[in-house]
C-alpha cells in the first residue's frame, strides 16, 4: 500500500492549490474527514475528495485532476 500524499492535513490549510494542468485553482479554506474546500475569488468554491490530492511540497497542494474536471466539484 502506498503512503498518502499528505500525512498531516492541518498543514495544508490556507495553502495554494494547482490542478494537474498547473493552473492556480485557489486556496484551501477548510478540511474535514474526507474532503477539502478550495476557495478562489469571486465566490468560486470547490469541495473535492482528499483522494484527488497527488502531492504537497510544503507550499502548494497538487491535484490529480485538470481544471476542467475540477469544475464538476463546484459548490453551487
C-alpha positions as MATLAB code, in Angstrom:
seq = 'XXXXXXXXXXXXXXXXXXXXXXXXXXXXXXXXXXXXXXXXXXXXXXXXXXXXXXXXXXXXXXXXXXXXXXXXXXXX';
ca = [
       0.000    0.000    0.000;
       1.394    3.411   -0.921;
       1.754    6.294    1.501;
      -0.862    9.070    1.228;
       0.138   12.344   -0.474;
      -0.451   14.263    2.779;
       0.078   12.854    6.256;
      -0.992   15.901    8.297;
      -3.967   17.566    6.628;
      -3.969   20.526    9.018;
      -0.691   21.622    7.396;
      -2.356   22.295    4.033;
      -4.781   24.879    5.417;
      -4.504   28.218    3.579;
      -2.086   26.736    1.028;
      -2.336   27.346   -2.715;
      -3.764   24.575   -4.905;
      -2.821   23.717   -8.500;
      -4.647   21.464  -10.921;
      -2.955   18.689  -12.882;
      -2.614   21.113  -15.802;
      -0.743   23.500  -13.436;
      -3.456   26.171  -13.170;
      -3.885   28.056   -9.891;
      -7.309   26.953   -8.635;
      -7.427   28.657   -5.238;
      -6.617   28.251   -1.566;
      -7.715   25.581    0.897;
     -10.115   27.133    3.408;
     -11.495   24.020    5.145;
     -10.917   20.307    5.552;
     -12.898   17.517    7.090;
     -12.547   13.756    7.265;
     -12.877   13.158    3.521;
     -12.852   16.490    1.670;
     -11.090   19.799    1.151;
     -12.837   23.071    0.389;
     -10.951   25.292   -2.051;
     -11.797   28.974   -2.455;
     -10.951   31.146   -5.439;
     -12.016   34.810   -5.564;
     -15.386   35.866   -6.941;
     -17.148   33.361   -4.718;
     -15.942   30.238   -6.504;
     -15.668   27.307   -4.099;
     -14.937   23.668   -4.783;
     -15.335   20.677   -2.454;
     -13.005   17.880   -3.540;
     -12.262   14.459   -2.069;
      -8.858   14.188   -0.408;
      -8.185   11.191   -2.641;
      -7.690   13.638   -5.556;
      -4.611   15.175   -3.914;
      -1.448   13.976   -5.666;
       1.141   15.861   -3.675;
       2.152   18.598   -1.287;
       5.574   20.275   -1.393;
       5.197   22.413    1.726;
       3.950   25.426   -0.234;
       1.413   24.095   -2.726;
      -1.053   21.241   -2.981;
      -1.222   19.425   -6.336;
      -4.439   17.845   -7.538;
      -4.634   14.809   -9.791;
      -7.382   16.375  -11.931;
      -7.414   19.135  -14.526;
      -9.116   22.487  -14.036;
     -11.929   21.397  -16.347;
     -12.516   18.298  -14.212;
     -12.432   20.450  -11.051;
     -15.438   22.421  -12.318;
     -17.544   19.341  -11.568;
     -16.814   19.843   -7.857;
     -18.022   23.464   -7.734;
     -20.267   24.295   -4.788;
     -23.498   25.862   -6.007;
];
